[in-house]
């Protein structure tokens, strides 16, 4: 880290600290100003997994990433700069996902991306990144049980909330205790009782079989470039 970048980061940290001491309508991030928080939602169909990933960055990591987004160095983030960063960030996360079906590695196909900057403390913003992916299965789910595994190894050096949920679409799941709904409402409302001990779920194994009463599989969407969500 260069001296100028270090000074900017120090200024950002001081701004957050000052903001926490003053009366304000915008509170600091509930899990701490340095956290990077994760949500992964898996929807498992007979022929694919639809994976929705959300990254919620607190003020300090957001400040750092905004420096990278500002390609023209004018101090502000244009829509095209934010969209370009989001697309690249979603693509970059793929290498940190480990997905297998019955011990066979699965490939992840990038989909849409979206980015927003909710207000944070000290005049700084936070960052919300949303990424959509499709993972074609190695074999179509039928009446036989198939074992799926997922792990997210991104930002291993950063503290934060880590949550995985799973639901079936035309399939029956044994999630081994994994919930079907998000306790944080997809990182928008963290449960007060868990603030001191945030969820830290980084991997999951799910047994899947076909739901005889469920809908038949639809064709898997073709691979395409990531596009910004309006």
Backbone torsions as a table, in degrees:
resi	resn	phi	psi	omega
1	UNK	NA	128.6	179.3
2	UNK	-74.2	165.2	-177.1
3	UNK	-62.1	-41.6	-178.4
4	UNK	-64.2	-43.6	179.0
5	UNK	-63.9	-39.4	179.2
6	UNK	-63.2	-40.6	178.5
7	UNK	-66.1	-38.9	177.7
8	UNK	-63.8	-41.6	179.7
9	UNK	-65.2	-40.1	176.7
10	UNK	-62.1	-42.4	178.7
11	UNK	-61.9	-39.7	178.8
12	UNK	-64.4	-43.0	179.7
13	UNK	-63.4	-40.9	178.6
14	UNK	-65.9	-37.4	178.6
15	UNK	-63.1	-42.6	178.2
16	UNK	-64.0	-43.4	-179.9
17	UNK	-62.4	-43.1	179.2
18	UNK	-64.6	-41.0	179.9
19	UNK	-62.3	-33.4	-179.2
20	UNK	-70.4	-22.0	-177.3
21	UNK	-90.6	-14.3	-175.2
22	UNK	-104.6	147.8	174.4
23	UNK	-61.8	133.8	-178.0
24	UNK	-156.8	155.7	177.5
25	UNK	-83.0	-18.4	179.7
26	UNK	-108.2	119.2	-178.7
27	UNK	-88.9	160.9	174.8
28	UNK	-67.4	162.8	-179.6
29	UNK	-56.8	131.8	-174.1
30	UNK	-62.6	-23.8	-178.6
31	UNK	-98.2	3.2	179.1
32	UNK	112.8	147.5	-171.7
33	UNK	-73.1	-11.5	-178.7
34	UNK	-104.8	1.7	-170.8
35	UNK	-80.1	152.0	169.1
36	UNK	-124.8	119.7	-169.4
37	UNK	-113.3	145.2	-168.8
38	UNK	-125.5	139.8	168.1
39	UNK	-131.9	134.4	173.7
40	UNK	-130.9	121.7	178.6
41	UNK	-114.8	118.8	-179.7
42	UNK	-104.5	125.4	171.7
43	UNK	-111.7	115.7	-169.6
44	UNK	-105.1	113.4	176.2
45	UNK	-102.5	171.1	-178.5
46	UNK	-61.5	-25.5	-175.3
47	UNK	-116.8	-3.2	-175.0
48	UNK	-164.9	167.9	169.3
49	UNK	-116.4	128.2	169.3
50	UNK	-96.5	121.5	-174.9
51	UNK	-115.2	121.4	174.2
52	UNK	-109.0	123.4	-179.8
53	UNK	-118.7	134.4	177.0
54	UNK	-125.7	132.8	175.2
55	UNK	-116.1	124.2	179.0
56	UNK	-113.5	106.7	-179.7
57	UNK	-97.6	134.7	175.1
58	UNK	-75.7	-175.1	-168.1
59	UNK	-60.0	-45.6	-173.5
60	UNK	-69.3	-50.9	176.1
61	UNK	-62.3	-31.8	176.0
62	UNK	-63.2	-44.9	178.0
63	UNK	-56.9	-43.6	179.8
64	UNK	-62.9	-44.2	-178.0
65	UNK	-70.1	-33.0	178.3
66	UNK	-64.5	-30.7	175.1
67	UNK	-62.1	-37.8	179.5
68	UNK	-72.5	-32.9	-178.9
69	UNK	-68.8	-32.8	-171.9
70	UNK	-74.1	76.0	-173.9
71	UNK	-63.2	-34.7	-178.5
72	UNK	-92.7	-0.5	174.9
73	UNK	67.1	25.0	-177.7
74	UNK	-90.6	1.8	176.5
75	UNK	87.5	-3.4	177.2
76	UNK	-127.5	159.7	-178.0
77	UNK	-107.7	110.3	176.8
78	UNK	-75.0	159.9	-178.8
79	UNK	-58.0	-40.6	-178.2
80	UNK	-69.5	-32.5	176.6
81	UNK	-66.6	-43.0	179.7
82	UNK	-66.2	-43.1	-179.2
83	UNK	-65.1	-40.5	179.0
84	UNK	-64.4	-43.1	178.4
85	UNK	-62.8	-43.7	-178.4
86	UNK	-61.4	-44.4	179.3
87	UNK	-61.1	-44.1	179.1
88	UNK	-66.6	-38.6	179.7
89	UNK	-65.6	-41.8	178.6
90	UNK	-64.7	-42.1	176.6
91	UNK	-62.7	-40.2	-177.7
92	UNK	-67.6	-24.8	179.9
93	UNK	-70.2	-24.5	-173.0
94	UNK	-55.6	-40.3	-177.4
95	UNK	-65.9	-12.7	179.8
96	UNK	-96.8	-2.0	178.0
97	UNK	-95.1	133.5	175.1
98	UNK	-116.7	111.4	-179.0
99	UNK	-124.5	133.2	179.6
100	UNK	-139.7	148.3	170.4
101	UNK	-122.6	115.5	-178.3
102	UNK	50.7	45.8	177.5
103	UNK	69.7	13.2	175.0
104	UNK	-104.6	126.2	-179.2
105	UNK	-65.6	141.5	179.9
106	UNK	-113.1	144.9	179.1
107	UNK	-91.6	143.3	-179.8
108	UNK	-105.5	130.9	179.9
109	UNK	-107.6	126.7	-179.1
110	UNK	-71.3	146.5	175.9
111	UNK	-125.0	-129.4	-176.0
112	UNK	-83.4	158.6	175.4
113	UNK	-136.3	154.1	176.9
114	UNK	-148.8	151.8	-179.2
115	UNK	-141.5	143.6	176.0
116	UNK	-144.0	160.1	-178.4
117	UNK	-125.7	78.4	176.1
118	UNK	-61.1	147.9	-178.7
119	UNK	-65.0	141.0	176.2
120	UNK	-119.7	-156.1	-177.5
121	UNK	-91.2	159.7	173.3
122	UNK	63.1	26.1	-178.8
123	UNK	77.8	4.8	178.8
124	UNK	-96.1	163.9	177.5
125	UNK	-107.3	164.1	167.2
126	UNK	-104.4	-179.4	-176.1
127	UNK	-136.4	134.2	175.4
128	UNK	-123.5	115.3	179.7
129	UNK	-110.2	128.8	178.1
130	UNK	-119.4	129.7	-178.2
131	UNK	-129.3	137.0	176.9
132	UNK	-116.0	136.4	-179.0
133	UNK	-135.6	157.0	171.7
134	UNK	-124.3	135.6	179.4
135	UNK	-123.6	101.5	176.2
136	UNK	-64.4	138.8	-179.7
137	UNK	-80.0	152.5	179.5
138	UNK	-69.6	-34.5	173.0
139	UNK	-141.2	145.5	-177.9
140	UNK	-67.7	141.6	179.7
141	UNK	-70.2	132.9	175.9
142	UNK	-132.0	-155.8	-177.1
143	UNK	-68.3	-19.3	177.2
144	UNK	-77.6	145.4	178.8
145	UNK	-73.0	137.2	176.7
146	UNK	-124.3	139.5	-178.1
147	UNK	-100.3	122.8	176.6
148	UNK	-111.2	140.5	176.0
149	UNK	-131.0	145.8	-179.7
150	UNK	-140.3	138.2	173.8
151	UNK	-141.2	143.0	176.9
152	UNK	-116.7	112.6	-177.5
153	UNK	-105.9	15.6	-178.6
154	UNK	-75.5	147.6	175.7
155	UNK	52.0	45.4	-177.4
156	UNK	-64.1	-24.1	-177.4
157	UNK	-88.3	2.9	-176.9
158	UNK	-112.0	140.4	174.7
159	UNK	-73.4	155.1	176.4
160	UNK	156.2	172.2	178.3
161	UNK	-74.9	137.2	176.8
162	UNK	-134.5	121.3	-171.3
163	UNK	-136.9	137.3	175.8
164	UNK	-130.1	133.8	174.3
165	UNK	-128.4	157.8	-178.8
166	UNK	-145.6	138.0	174.9
167	UNK	-135.3	157.7	178.3
168	UNK	-103.8	148.7	175.5
169	UNK	-131.9	94.8	-172.4
170	UNK	80.7	13.0	-179.9
171	UNK	-135.2	158.8	173.4
172	UNK	-109.6	132.4	-173.2
173	UNK	-116.9	140.5	162.3
174	UNK	-111.6	102.0	-172.3
175	UNK	-90.9	0.3	179.8
176	UNK	54.9	42.4	176.0
177	UNK	95.4	-7.6	178.4
178	UNK	-68.3	133.7	-176.9
179	UNK	-75.4	162.3	176.8
180	UNK	-96.7	-14.4	179.4
181	UNK	-128.8	157.0	-175.7
182	UNK	-85.6	125.1	178.0
183	UNK	-73.0	-15.9	179.0
184	UNK	-104.5	9.5	-175.0
185	UNK	51.6	50.2	179.6
186	UNK	57.1	48.6	174.7
187	UNK	67.6	26.4	177.3
188	UNK	-107.9	-17.5	-178.1
189	UNK	-152.0	92.0	-176.7
190	UNK	-75.3	131.4	-179.6
191	UNK	-60.9	128.6	-177.4
192	UNK	-58.0	-34.7	-177.2
193	UNK	-69.1	-15.6	-177.1
194	UNK	-111.1	4.9	-178.4
195	UNK	-61.0	-41.6	-177.6
196	UNK	-73.0	-27.6	179.8
197	UNK	-131.8	76.9	-174.9
198	UNK	-62.1	153.5	173.4
199	UNK	-56.2	143.9	178.9
200	UNK	-140.0	63.6	-178.8
201	UNK	-101.6	111.5	-174.1
202	UNK	-109.4	-11.8	-178.3
203	UNK	-151.9	162.1	-179.6
204	UNK	-155.0	149.2	172.3
205	UNK	-124.0	131.5	-173.8
206	UNK	-131.3	129.8	174.3
207	UNK	-94.7	130.9	-171.4
208	UNK	-128.4	140.6	168.5
209	UNK	-144.2	164.4	-176.3
210	UNK	-68.0	138.7	172.8
211	UNK	-88.1	111.3	-176.7
212	UNK	-58.3	-27.0	-178.7
213	UNK	-93.1	-0.4	-175.1
214	UNK	-84.6	171.2	178.3
215	UNK	-69.6	156.3	176.8
216	UNK	-75.6	155.3	-179.5
217	UNK	-61.2	146.2	172.0
218	UNK	-104.8	157.5	-178.4
219	UNK	-58.4	140.5	177.5
220	UNK	-69.6	131.4	178.9
221	UNK	-57.9	144.5	178.2
222	UNK	-68.4	150.7	177.9
223	UNK	-62.6	140.7	179.7
224	UNK	-152.3	168.2	179.8
225	UNK	-72.1	153.6	177.0
226	UNK	-69.3	136.7	176.2
227	UNK	-126.4	150.5	-178.9
228	UNK	-71.1	143.6	175.2
229	UNK	-87.3	128.5	-178.8
230	UNK	-69.0	NA	NA
